[in-house]
Amino acid sequence: MFGDLDIFEAFVYGNASMTTYQLDLIMCTMLTCLVQNQSAECGANAYVLSNDPSLLLIQSNDDQATISSDAAVHAAAGGSTEMKYFHHSQFVAHITEEDVRLLEYSTIDIVVFKYMVPFIKAFGLLANLAYFFTLFRVRDLRNTANFYLANLAVADTIILINGFVPDQHEIIHTRYRSDYGNFSDAYFSFFLVSVMVLDMSLDLGKSFCTLITVERYIAICHPFKYNQIQTKKRAVMLATVAWLIPIAFGIATLVQRQSTWIYVCQIGPIGDQYDSLTGLLKNRKLQQLPLAYELVLVSVLCLVLLVNFVLYVLIIKAIRKPSPVTSETAQVSRRQKQVTLTLVVNGIFFGCYLPTAIDLVLFVVQRTHPDFMTGEVWINYADTASCAIALLILINSSINPIIFNVGSERFRKAFLEAFCCKKRPRPGNNIPLRIIRQNNAQQ
């Protein structure tokens, strides 16, 4: 449903047992005829009430009775049991040809959601499944860092399965944006849940990227305390919290997005090509999230970005400090390799998430300043933003296993071991236990 909603009031004369839907249908039929100047095809008659010129008296052609304004007032007060005058109101959306032009799907919408999104999803699912298989086969990868990365991969997989499915469905089954007239109750329930799951998965990504940053900070800046701080029990506890917080935010969002069904009389331009835009269409009236809640989301996002930025500044400073047991050049090179992979993963995540964050901020600004972007400017922005956000989020969810293979020799060997059944050499007994533990903490 699109177009500005107005409320039209009228008296409707008909059978006393008529339902609200039947009243809506009679009024919509008459209003469409009046607006489109097709009175010969109307299924009802309309009269202006003498005692209230702002109201129409509408009679269905099936109801053979004499209509007068005095009878309307009398019937409204009591009337007969078989026929009745109803004082009824109707939501009306009048759509112009300019509205239609703006709300048709663009070529980029069709290319992105019908062709590019399915391809990226298929590739990303295969890549993440390969990562899970490698972790399952190679026990040496089962450390704290890869535990967090595995949880991040789970969030990526949820995004690839669920993300932007409503957009794909609407592109395939409708010609115009937000044209929900023929969609069922089940679809709208799925729509709300799908949006909630996508938001939850993105929040999961932010949570685990932050945990990975904290883990790298401890490994690089406090290597001798790593095994004491990063215990298996603590990692599981932090991961549990990282799941529970996004789930709580997602449920809170779903609860606050309460919505109700309404019937809207949608009146499109005259022409056979616009027939699908005219009629009594069922639509979901979605309630906006409270502004305070939107501000909380923006604040949390800013806090997460600040924490990651500060920790990486400290990590970069630490890797440039010489070690007391090795040469400065060797120490810097080794530490740079240890942190580069994680920095790239997190950098790509937050880089791909940046348009979503900007869109959230602009949405809050638009709500507080309605004249910030209006009409065609807002629609063009929303069109471009939705395509860019979808592509970047799905690419980010697909690319991490590729980054692991390109940036980590250890993971490349593990990948080959998992898929080619090659065994890597184990550390010999001549390596001091202290060095093995320190290397494990920093990998």
C-alpha positions in Angstrom: 0.0 0.0 0.0 1.3 3.4 -0.8 0.0 6.9 -1.2 -1.3 9.3 1.5 -4.2 7.9 3.5 -7.3 10.0 3.9 -10.5 9.1 5.9 -13.8 9.4 4.0 -17.1 9.3 5.9 -20.6 8.5 4.5 -24.0 7.1 5.3 -24.6 3.7 3.7 -28.1 2.3 3.2 -28.3 -1.4 3.0 -29.3 -4.7 4.7 -29.0 -4.5 8.5 -26.8 -7.6 8.5 -24.1 -6.1 6.3 -20.5 -6.7 7.6 -17.8 -4.0 7.9 -16.1 -5.5 4.8 -19.3 -5.2 2.8 -19.6 -1.6 3.8 -16.0 -0.9 2.9 -16.6 -2.6 -0.5 -19.7 -0.5 -1.3 -18.0 2.8 -0.3 -14.8 1.9 -2.3 -16.9 1.1 -5.4 -18.7 4.4 -5.2 -15.5 6.4 -4.4 -13.6 4.8 -7.3 -16.4 5.7 -9.7 -16.7 9.2 -8.5 -12.9 9.9 -8.7 -12.4 8.1 -12.1 -15.7 9.7 -13.5 -17.1 6.3 -14.5 -20.5 6.6 -12.9 -22.2 4.4 -15.5 -20.2 1.4 -14.1 -20.9 2.1 -10.4 -22.4 -0.6 -8.3 -24.1 2.0 -6.0 -25.9 5.4 -6.0 -24.7 8.4 -4.1 -26.6 11.4 -2.8 -25.5 14.5 -0.9 -27.3 14.8 2.4 -29.2 18.1 2.7 -28.6 18.3 6.4 -24.8 17.7 6.1 -23.3 18.5 2.6 -20.0 17.0 3.7 -21.5 13.5 3.9 -22.7 11.3 1.1 -25.6 8.9 1.3 -24.6 5.7 -0.6 -27.1 3.0 -1.6 -26.3 -0.4 -3.0 -28.2 -1.0 -6.3 -29.3 -4.3 -4.9 -31.3 -2.5 -2.2 -34.4 -1.2 -3.8 -35.7 1.6 -1.5 -36.5 5.2 -1.6 -33.7 7.4 -0.1 -34.1 10.7 1.5 -32.0 12.7 3.9 -34.8 12.7 6.5 -35.0 8.9 6.3 -31.3 8.7 6.8 -31.6 10.6 10.1 -34.6 8.6 11.2 -33.0 5.2 10.3 -29.8 6.1 12.1 -31.8 6.7 15.3 -33.7 3.5 15.2 -34.9 2.3 11.8 -36.3 -1.0 10.6 -34.8 -4.4 11.4 -34.3 -5.4 7.7 -32.7 -2.2 6.3 -30.4 0.2 8.0 -28.4 3.4 7.5 -24.8 3.0 8.6 -22.5 5.9 9.4 -19.3 4.5 8.1 -15.7 5.7 7.6 -13.2 4.4 5.0 -9.4 4.7 4.5 -8.7 6.0 1.0 -5.4 6.2 -0.9 -5.4 8.1 -4.1 -2.5 7.2 -6.3 -1.4 9.4 -9.2 0.6 8.5 -12.3 3.6 10.3 -10.7 3.3 8.0 -7.6 3.2 5.0 -9.9 6.3 6.1 -11.8 8.2 6.6 -8.5 7.1 3.3 -7.0 7.8 1.0 -9.9 10.8 -1.3 -9.3 13.9 0.0 -10.9 16.2 -2.1 -13.1 18.8 -2.2 -10.3 16.2 -3.5 -7.9 15.4 -6.4 -10.2 19.0 -7.2 -11.0 20.1 -7.1 -7.4 17.3 -9.0 -5.7 16.4 -11.5 -8.5 19.9 -12.4 -9.7 22.8 -11.1 -7.6 21.3 -11.9 -4.1 20.6 -15.6 -4.8 24.1 -16.1 -6.3 25.8 -14.4 -3.3 23.7 -16.4 -0.9 24.6 -19.8 -2.6 28.3 -19.0 -2.7 28.3 -17.8 0.9 26.5 -20.8 2.3 29.0 -23.1 0.6 31.9 -21.1 1.9 30.6 -21.1 5.5 29.8 -24.8 5.4 33.4 -25.4 4.2 34.6 -23.4 7.3 32.4 -25.5 9.6 33.7 -28.7 8.0 37.3 -27.6 8.5 36.7 -26.8 12.2 35.1 -30.2 12.6 37.9 -32.1 11.0 40.9 -30.3 12.3 41.1 -30.3 16.1 44.1 -27.8 16.2 41.7 -25.0 15.2 39.6 -25.4 18.3 40.8 -22.5 20.3 39.1 -19.4 21.7 39.6 -17.2 18.6 38.1 -19.8 16.3 35.3 -20.5 18.8 34.2 -16.8 18.4 34.8 -17.0 14.7 32.6 -20.1 14.5 29.8 -18.2 16.3 30.2 -15.3 13.8 29.9 -17.8 11.0 26.6 -19.1 12.5 25.3 -15.5 12.4 26.5 -15.2 8.8 24.7 -18.4 7.9 21.5 -17.2 9.4 21.8 -13.9 7.4 22.4 -15.8 4.2 19.4 -18.1 4.7 16.9 -15.5 6.0 18.2 -12.1 4.9 16.1 -10.1 2.4 13.8 -12.9 1.6 10.8 -10.6 1.8 12.4 -8.2 -0.7 13.1 -11.1 -3.1 9.5 -12.3 -2.7 8.0 -8.9 -3.3 10.2 -8.3 -6.4 9.0 -11.5 -7.9 5.3 -11.3 -7.0 4.5 -7.5 -7.3 5.2 -4.8 -9.7 5.2 -1.9 -7.2 6.9 -1.3 -3.9 4.8 -1.9 -0.8 1.9 -3.3 -2.9 0.7 -5.8 -0.3 -2.9 -6.1 -1.4 -2.9 -9.8 -2.3 -0.6 -10.9 0.5 -1.9 -13.1 3.4 -1.7 -12.7 7.1 0.9 -15.4 7.2 3.2 -13.4 4.9 3.1 -10.3 7.2 3.8 -12.4 10.2 6.8 -13.9 8.3 7.8 -10.4 7.2 8.0 -9.1 10.8 9.9 -12.2 12.1 12.3 -12.1 9.1 13.2 -8.5 9.8 13.7 -9.3 13.5 16.0 -12.3 12.7 18.0 -10.2 10.3 18.5 -7.4 12.9 19.4 -10.0 15.5 21.9 -11.6 13.2 23.6 -8.3 12.5 23.7 -7.6 16.3 25.3 -11.0 16.8 28.0 -10.1 14.2 28.8 -6.9 16.1 28.9 -8.8 19.4 31.3 -11.5 18.2 33.5 -9.1 16.3 33.9 -7.2 19.5 34.7 -10.4 21.5 37.3 -11.3 18.8 38.8 -7.9 19.2 39.0 -8.3 23.0 40.5 -11.8 22.6 43.2 -10.4 20.3 43.9 -7.5 22.6 44.5 -9.9 25.5 46.6 -12.3 23.3 48.8 -9.5 22.0 49.0 -7.0 24.9 48.9 -9.5 27.8 50.1 -12.9 26.4 51.3 -14.3 29.7 47.8 -13.7 31.3 46.0 -15.1 28.2 45.4 -18.7 29.5 44.3 -17.3 32.9 41.8 -14.9 31.4 40.6 -16.7 28.3 39.4 -19.9 29.9 37.0 -22.2 28.1 34.3 -21.6 30.7 34.6 -17.8 30.3 34.5 -18.0 26.5 31.3 -20.0 26.6 29.8 -17.6 29.2 30.7 -14.6 27.0 29.3 -16.2 23.9 26.0 -17.0 25.7 25.7 -13.3 26.7 26.6 -12.3 23.1 23.6 -14.4 21.9 21.1 -13.4 24.6 21.5 -9.6 24.2 20.7 -9.6 20.4 17.8 -12.0 21.0 16.4 -9.7 23.7 16.7 -6.7 21.4 15.1 -8.6 18.6 12.1 -9.7 20.7 11.7 -6.2 22.0 11.7 -4.8 18.5 9.1 -7.4 17.4 6.8 -6.6 20.3 7.1 -2.8 19.7 6.3 -3.3 16.0 2.6 -4.0 16.7 0.5 -3.8 13.6 -3.2 -4.1 12.7 -5.0 -5.0 9.5 -7.0 -2.3 7.8 -8.9 -2.2 4.5 -7.9 0.7 2.3 -9.7 1.8 -0.8 -6.9 2.3 -3.2 -7.7 4.4 -6.3 -5.2 4.3 -9.1 -5.1 6.2 -12.4 -7.4 5.3 -15.2 -6.1 2.6 -17.5 -5.9 -1.1 -17.9 -2.2 -1.2 -16.8 -3.3 0.3 -13.4 -6.1 -2.2 -12.7 -4.1 -4.0 -10.0 -3.7 -0.7 -8.2 -7.4 0.0 -7.8 -9.8 -1.8 -5.3 -10.4 -2.6 -1.7 -7.0 -3.9 -0.5 -6.1 -5.4 2.8 -3.0 -3.8 4.3 -0.9 -4.0 7.4 -0.6 -0.8 9.4 2.8 -1.1 10.9 3.6 0.9 14.0 6.9 2.7 14.0 9.4 2.0 16.7 9.6 4.6 19.5 12.1 7.3 18.8 13.8 6.6 22.1 14.3 3.0 21.1 15.9 4.0 17.8 18.2 6.4 19.7 19.3 3.5 22.0 20.2 1.4 18.9 22.3 4.3 17.5 24.0 4.8 20.8 24.9 1.1 21.1 26.3 1.1 17.6 28.5 4.1 18.4 29.7 2.4 21.6 30.6 -0.8 19.7 32.6 1.1 17.1 34.4 3.1 19.8 35.4 0.0 21.8 36.7 -1.7 18.7 38.6 1.4 17.5 40.3 1.9 20.9 41.3 -1.7 21.3 42.8 -1.9 17.9 44.8 1.3 18.5 46.2 -0.4 21.6 46.9 -3.6 19.7 48.8 -1.7 16.9 50.9 0.1 19.5 51.7 -3.2 21.2 52.9 -5.0 18.1 55.4 -2.3 17.4 57.1 -2.8 20.8 60.2 -5.1 20.7 60.1 -8.3 22.7 62.8 -9.0 25.4 63.5 -12.5 24.0 63.5 -12.0 20.2 64.8 -9.5 17.8 62.6 -6.4 17.2 62.1 -7.1 13.4 61.1 -10.7 14.0 58.8 -9.8 16.8 57.0 -7.0 14.9 56.6 -9.3 11.8 55.2 -12.2 13.9 52.7 -10.0 15.8 51.6 -8.2 12.6 50.7 -11.6 11.1 48.8 -12.6 14.2 46.6 -9.5 14.3 46.2 -8.7 10.5 43.7 -11.5 9.8 41.4 -10.4 12.7 41.8 -6.8 11.8 40.8 -7.5 8.2 37.7 -9.6 9.2 36.5 -6.9 11.7 37.3 -4.1 9.3 35.4 -5.7 6.5 32.4 -6.4 8.8 32.2 -2.8 10.1 32.9 -1.4 6.6 30.1 -3.4 5.1 27.8 -2.5 8.0 28.5 1.2 7.7 25.8 1.9 5.2 23.3 0.2 7.5 24.4 2.4 10.4 24.2 5.5 8.2 20.7 4.5 7.1 19.6 4.0 10.7 21.0 7.5 11.6 19.3 9.1 8.6 16.0 7.3 9.5 16.1 8.8 13.0 16.9 12.3 11.5 14.0 11.9 9.1 11.6 11.1 11.9 12.7 14.1 13.9 12.9 16.4 10.9 10.3 15.3 8.3 11.4 17.9 5.7 15.0 16.5 5.7 14.3 14.4 2.6 10.9 14.2 0.9 9.2 12.9 -2.2 11.3 11.7 -5.0 14.6 12.4 -3.2 13.6 10.1 -0.3 12.4 7.3 -2.6 15.6 7.4 -4.7 17.7 7.3 -1.6 15.7 4.4 -0.2 16.0 2.5 -3.5 19.8 2.9 -3.7 20.3 2.3 0.0 18.3 -0.9 0.1 20.3 -2.4 -2.8 23.7 -1.3 -1.4 22.9 -2.6 2.1 21.6 -6.0 0.9 24.7 -6.6 -1.3 27.3 -5.4 1.4 25.7 -7.4 4.2 25.5 -10.6 2.1 29.0 -10.2 0.8 30.4 -9.7 4.3 28.6 -12.9 5.4 30.1 -14.8 2.5 33.7 -13.6 2.4 35.2 -14.5 5.8 36.2 -18.1 4.9 38.0 -16.7 1.8 39.8 -14.2 4.0 40.9 -17.0 6.3 42.4 -19.0 3.4 44.1 -16.0 1.8 45.4 -14.4 5.0 46.4 -17.4 7.2 48.8 -20.1 6.2 47.8 -22.1 9.2 44.1 -22.1 8.0 45.1 -23.0 4.5 47.0 -26.0 5.7 44.0 -26.9 7.9 41.7 -26.6 5.0 43.8 -28.9 2.9 44.0 -31.4 5.8 40.2 -31.3 6.1 39.4 -31.8 2.4 42.5 -33.6 1.2 43.1 -35.8 4.2 46.6 -34.5 4.6 48.1 -34.6 8.1 50.2 -31.7 9.3 53.3 -32.3 11.4 52.7 -32.0 15.2 55.0 -29.9 17.4 58.0 -31.9 18.6 58.8 -32.6 22.2 61.9 -30.4 21.9 59.8 -27.2 21.8 59.4 -25.7 25.3 55.9 -25.9 26.7 55.9 -22.2 27.5 56.5 -21.3 23.8 53.7 -23.7 22.6 51.2 -22.1 25.0 52.2 -18.6 24.1 52.0 -19.3 20.3 48.5 -21.0 20.8 47.3 -17.9 22.7 48.5 -15.6 19.9 47.2 -17.6 17.0 
